[in-house]
Amino acid sequence: MRRYTWTGLLAIALVSFLACEAAAKDLHKIKVTAGRNSIISMLYLSGEMAGIFEKHGIDADVDVRPFKGHMAALPAKEVPCSSYAGTAAIARITKGLDFVIIGGGLTVMQEVFVKKDSPAQSIGDLRGKKYGTWSTGAGAFKATRAVIMDGHGIDVLDKKDMELVQAAAPALLALLGRGDVDSMFNISSLTVRAASQPDKYRSVFAPNDYWKKKAGQPIVWSAPLVCWREWVDADRDRAKGFAAAVMESMRWLRNPKNFDQAEAKFAKVTGIKNKAEAGVYRDWLQKNKIFLAKWDKETVDAQWNFLEMAKRRGVLDFVPDKAKHGLILN
């Protein structure tokens, strides 16, 4: 009887193992990169940890790397899809790369900060002042430049309007702290760092808030889900599952309990230094200030309206065809 029991258990174990192997073979293995010190890294790692990618038939191989390496991976076809800087994707399409946008993503969560004791109460009060940024080529910078022009008639690249100061992201926060610049537009993690210190800094302009009032949605062009068309066309169901998994991972992180679990495990790669910064992320996720987790006709129309506005303001030279490059798979 004992021998039969052990034989039965071994048989069950073997069947279970073979079933798991078969299930693993049914998953689509997809490599994806994520920039270090970004909430994007937490997004993908959390989706993997919570089983969301597997639920949608995806085996996600997440490679967290420095931002330059992340940005180089998609154009080099090292990965088929990426949460990629939106205006950079538009520029690549302009040059002939056949990218399509199949999902929502990171919104322009960065805001323009000043010191708490600054006399500036709005972006308009910074005319003629020193405007600090880490990169004029970043998607979030270009998007914010466009909405500042649209809403206030100020071009941060025009010396008649503002004095632009470009510095590395950590140095930029130090420059603001010392008063060497009058305002700061920084990377997302250092935006959160400033927001976590209300005794030192305060926001005078939030691009997302401006576009929500005008178009009903935040600006997704910090990092929508961008893929190579040939990869999408090769297996639409695979692409559909990947997009659904990414956006479900965004919604999963909005739950404070889920975020706390992810923060405990992935704080370092996200760039979270302390509980105050974690609290800002938690609060902003619940308020939908970070991710736009849908991609439907309404979303595509609103986001292409933004691109058209940016072109009118001279920030973009070209707007790709919406029907060709804004694919709705779900």
Solvent accessible surface area in square Angstrom, and as a share of the most:
residue,aa,sasa,rsa
1,M,194,0.86
2,R,194,0.71
3,R,203,0.74
4,Y,164,0.62
5,T,62,0.36
6,W,155,0.54
7,T,77,0.45
8,G,26,0.25
9,L,89,0.44
10,L,123,0.61
11,A,51,0.40
12,I,111,0.57
13,A,57,0.44
14,L,102,0.51
15,V,99,0.57
16,S,55,0.36
17,F,120,0.50
18,L,99,0.49
19,A,58,0.45
20,C,87,0.52
21,E,74,0.33
22,A,53,0.41
23,A,54,0.42
24,A,59,0.46
25,K,167,0.71
26,D,110,0.57
27,L,42,0.21
28,H,72,0.32
29,K,142,0.60
30,I,4,0.02
31,K,68,0.29
32,V,0,0.00
33,T,0,0.00
34,A,0,0.00
35,G,2,0.02
36,R,105,0.38
37,N,70,0.36
38,S,18,0.12
39,I,0,0.00
40,I,7,0.03
41,S,0,0.00
42,M,0,0.00
43,L,0,0.00
44,Y,0,0.00
45,L,28,0.14
46,S,0,0.00
47,G,0,0.00
48,E,83,0.37
49,M,57,0.25
50,A,42,0.33
51,G,29,0.28
52,I,8,0.04
53,F,3,0.01
54,E,109,0.49
55,K,138,0.58
56,H,53,0.24
57,G,22,0.21
58,I,2,0.01
59,D,55,0.28
60,A,5,0.04
61,D,58,0.30
62,V,25,0.14
63,D,40,0.21
64,V,26,0.15
65,R,42,0.16
66,P,92,0.58
67,F,112,0.47
68,K,177,0.75
69,G,25,0.24
70,H,6,0.03
71,M,36,0.16
72,A,57,0.44
73,A,1,0.00
74,L,0,0.00
75,P,26,0.16
76,A,75,0.58
77,K,107,0.45
78,E,77,0.34
79,V,1,0.01
80,P,27,0.17
81,C,0,0.00
82,S,0,0.00
83,S,3,0.02
84,Y,0,0.00
85,A,9,0.07
86,G,0,0.00
87,T,3,0.02
88,A,22,0.17
89,A,0,0.00
90,I,2,0.01
91,A,42,0.32
92,R,89,0.32
93,I,13,0.07
94,T,69,0.40
95,K,167,0.71
96,G,61,0.59
97,L,52,0.26
98,D,54,0.28
99,F,0,0.00
100,V,0,0.00
101,I,0,0.00
102,I,2,0.01
103,G,0,0.00
104,G,1,0.01
105,G,1,0.01
106,L,15,0.07
107,T,0,0.00
108,V,1,0.00
109,M,4,0.02
110,Q,11,0.05
111,E,14,0.06
112,V,0,0.00
113,F,7,0.03
114,V,0,0.00
115,K,62,0.26
116,K,113,0.48
117,D,117,0.61
118,S,22,0.14
119,P,125,0.78
120,A,6,0.04
121,Q,126,0.56
122,S,42,0.27
123,I,1,0.00
124,G,30,0.29
125,D,71,0.37
126,L,4,0.02
127,R,122,0.44
128,G,54,0.52
129,K,98,0.42
130,K,78,0.33
131,Y,2,0.01
132,G,0,0.00
133,T,0,0.00
134,W,51,0.18
135,S,28,0.18
136,T,43,0.25
137,G,47,0.45
138,A,18,0.14
139,G,5,0.04
140,A,6,0.05
141,F,3,0.01
142,K,55,0.23
143,A,1,0.01
144,T,1,0.00
145,R,41,0.15
146,A,0,0.00
147,V,0,0.00
148,I,0,0.00
149,M,30,0.13
150,D,22,0.12
151,G,35,0.33
152,H,73,0.32
153,G,55,0.53
154,I,1,0.00
155,D,24,0.12
156,V,0,0.00
157,L,72,0.36
158,D,43,0.22
159,K,191,0.81
160,K,169,0.72
161,D,20,0.10
162,M,2,0.01
163,E,90,0.40
164,L,56,0.28
165,V,39,0.23
166,Q,106,0.47
167,A,23,0.18
168,A,68,0.53
169,A,13,0.10
170,P,95,0.60
171,A,46,0.36
172,L,0,0.00
173,L,22,0.11
174,A,46,0.36
175,L,31,0.16
176,L,1,0.00
177,G,32,0.31
178,R,156,0.57
179,G,44,0.42
180,D,63,0.33
181,V,4,0.02
182,D,53,0.28
183,S,0,0.00
184,M,1,0.00
185,F,0,0.00
186,N,0,0.00
187,I,45,0.23
188,S,9,0.06
189,S,6,0.04
190,L,9,0.04
191,T,0,0.00
192,V,0,0.00
193,R,54,0.20
194,A,0,0.00
195,A,25,0.20
196,S,18,0.12
197,Q,46,0.20
198,P,94,0.59
199,D,96,0.50
200,K,108,0.46
201,Y,18,0.07
202,R,61,0.22
203,S,46,0.30
204,V,18,0.10
205,F,17,0.07
206,A,16,0.13
207,P,0,0.00
208,N,9,0.04
209,D,64,0.33
210,Y,47,0.18
211,W,6,0.02
212,K,67,0.28
213,K,182,0.77
214,K,111,0.47
215,A,35,0.27
216,G,60,0.57
217,Q,8,0.04
218,P,12,0.08
219,I,0,0.00
220,V,0,0.00
221,W,0,0.00
222,S,12,0.08
223,A,6,0.05
224,P,0,0.00
225,L,1,0.00
226,V,0,0.00
227,C,0,0.00
228,W,23,0.08
229,R,39,0.14
230,E,104,0.46
231,W,33,0.11
232,V,0,0.00
233,D,75,0.39
234,A,79,0.61
235,D,45,0.23
236,R,119,0.43
237,D,111,0.58
238,R,47,0.17
239,A,0,0.00
240,K,92,0.39
241,G,11,0.10
242,F,0,0.00
243,A,0,0.00
244,A,22,0.17
245,A,0,0.00
246,V,0,0.00
247,M,12,0.05
248,E,38,0.17
249,S,0,0.00
250,M,0,0.00
251,R,122,0.44
252,W,50,0.18
253,L,0,0.00
254,R,43,0.16
255,N,68,0.35
256,P,52,0.33
257,K,169,0.71
258,N,30,0.15
259,F,1,0.00
260,D,61,0.32
261,Q,96,0.43
262,A,0,0.00
263,E,14,0.06
264,A,88,0.68
265,K,132,0.56
266,F,22,0.09
267,A,22,0.17
268,K,178,0.75
269,V,30,0.17
270,T,0,0.00
271,G,5,0.05
272,I,12,0.06
273,K,141,0.60
274,N,76,0.39
275,K,147,0.62
276,A,54,0.42
277,E,2,0.01
278,A,0,0.00
279,G,23,0.22
280,V,18,0.10
281,Y,1,0.00
282,R,66,0.24
283,D,55,0.28
284,W,20,0.07
285,L,1,0.00
286,Q,93,0.41
287,K,122,0.52
288,N,73,0.38
289,K,47,0.20
290,I,0,0.00
291,F,3,0.01
292,L,15,0.08
293,A,14,0.11
294,K,79,0.33
295,W,13,0.05
296,D,54,0.28
297,K,140,0.59
298,E,111,0.50
299,T,0,0.00
300,V,5,0.03
301,D,40,0.21
302,A,8,0.06
303,Q,0,0.00
304,W,11,0.04
305,N,86,0.44
306,F,1,0.00
307,L,0,0.00
308,E,74,0.33
309,M,1,0.00
310,A,1,0.01
311,K,96,0.41
312,R,172,0.63
313,R,96,0.35
314,G,49,0.47
315,V,19,0.11
316,L,16,0.08
317,D,130,0.67
318,F,84,0.35
319,V,22,0.12
320,P,1,0.01
321,D,84,0.43
322,K,80,0.34
323,A,89,0.69
324,K,107,0.45
325,H,13,0.06
326,G,8,0.07
327,L,22,0.11
328,I,76,0.39
329,L,29,0.14
330,N,90,0.46
